[in-house]
Amino acid sequence: MIVLTACDPAPSVIDSPAILPELSLQTLEHEIASINILESDALVLNIWAVWCGPCRQEMPALQVLSNWGKEHNISVISLAVEEDANLVKEFLYKYQIHVPAYLISKQEAEKKLGLVAYPLTLVVAKDGRIMARLNGAYEWDNEQVYRLLTQLVLNSEADVNQFENFRMNDPVE
């Protein structure tokens, strides 16, 4: 088995933004769920796995981003590529992460979201357009990141390559 973690070299702005596809998700209680992006101005969608070091490293910063996002109408949601919901629940409880979490199959994450390495974060505009695709772990708890997200969502003119300045380097195991 080969597992890639944050191997894509750089973030990218989608030239002709794709629309976030309909996803088959489950809550951590194994109930069918869907994402309603119309509830906020933007969505930061993080695809991760419990066993992934870079994913675990960035999760506390995603929690801070989620708290900030609530005040700025930007939602943060995590999609765990994991069959065992209890592992996800234990991780979230242990690290006091309250970002809404759902389960997604690896096949669906790969096919519909283009997952090739963990973690993958998509920035989605209110109309469903995927505005940015960020591979790897990032320091989401940073004022400059907040400005970049706001610029990207409001006018799609932000230089998404600036996110690279906030990529985390050393995974915490």
N, C-alpha and C positions, 0 to 999 in steps of 0.2 A: 504494500500500500504506500502511495506517495501522498504526502500532505504538504500543501504550499501555505505558508503564512506570510502574508504581506510582501509578496514578491513583485508585484507590479511596480514599475519604477516611479510613476508620478500620478497625481490626480488628473482628472480630465473634465473639462466642460464638454457637454454633449453638443456638438455642432448643430445637429437637427434633433432636438430633444425628443426622446422616446417618451411614451406615456407609461406610467407605472401600470403594469398588468394586474389583472384580478389574480389574487393569490389565495391558495387554500391553506388557511392558517388554523391553528388550534390554540385555545387558551391553555394555561398551565393545568387546568382541570379537564383537559381534553374535549372541550366544547368547540364547535365550529365558530370561527371568528373572521371578521374582515376589517380592513383599515378604511376609515372614512377621512380622507384628506381634506374634505371641505370644511372641517371643523376649525382649521387654523390657516394662517397665511402660508405656512410651509411645513414640511415634514422632514426630519432627519431620521432616516431609516438605517439602522445598524444591524448588519448580519454577522453573527458571531457564533462561537462554540465554546462550551465550558472548558474543554481541554486545551484551548488555544492561549498561549502565554500573552501575545500582544492584545488579544481580546480582553483578557482579565486585567491587563495593565491599564487599558483605556476606560474601562467601565466606570470607575469613580468619577473621571472627568466628564463622562456622558451624563452621569447623575447631576453634576453641577450645571451642565448645559441644559438639561431638562428643567431644572429649577429656574434658570434664567429664561428659557423658552416660554414657560408658563406666563411670565410677565410681558412677553413680546410676541405672543400669538404664534409661536413656533413649537410644534410638537416633536418629541423625541420618542421613538419606538424601537425596541430591539426584537430581532427575530433570531431565536436560537435554533441552530441546526443541531437538533438533539432529539432522540426518540424518548428518552427518559425525562419526563417533566420534573421528577423529584430532584434530579441533579441540578437542574436550572433553579428550582426553588431554593435548594440548599445554598447554592452559590449566591443568589440574590439576597437571601436572609443573612448569610455570614458577613457579606460586605455592605449590608444596608443599602442596597440598590433598589430604588422604587420606580425606575423607568418601566413603563408598560412593556411586558415581555410576552411574546407568542412563540409557538413552535412552528417551524417550517421544515419540510423534508429537504435533504441535500439535493435530490434530483430537481425539485422545483426551484430552489435557490440558484442552482447552476443554469437550468434551462430558461427560466423567466427573468432572473435578475443578473445573470452573467457572472455568478460567483466562480472565481478561479483561485482565490486566496482569501484567507481570513485575517483580520476582519475586513468587511466591505461596508462602506457607508454611502448611501444615496441621499442627495438633497433634492427634495421633490417640491415643486411649486404647487400652489393651491389648485391649479387646473390639471394637476396630475403629471406635468412634464418633469422628467428627470433632468435636473439642471446640472448636477455634478455627480461624479462617481469617484470616490476616494478609497484607495486600497491601502491598508495598513492602519496602525493605531495612531491616533492624533491627540494632542493636548487640547481638548474641547473646552476646558475651563480657562479661557483666555479672552480678554476684551477685544483683541485684534481678530480673533476667530469670530466673535459675536458680530463685529462690524462686517467681516467678509460674508458671513451668512446673510446678514440683513441686506447688504448690497446685492448679493446674488439673487435673493428672493424678490427684492423690490424692482430691480431693473435688469437683471441677468448680465450686467456689464462688469461684474467683479472678475478679477484675474484669479481664477481658481488655482493657478500654480502657486499663489501665495500661501495656500494651505500647506504646501510642502515645508514651510518654515516651522510648522507645528507638528510635524511627524515625530512620533516617539521612536527612539533608536534601540534601546535595550529592553527586551521583554523581561517582565518579572515572572518568575515561575512560582 
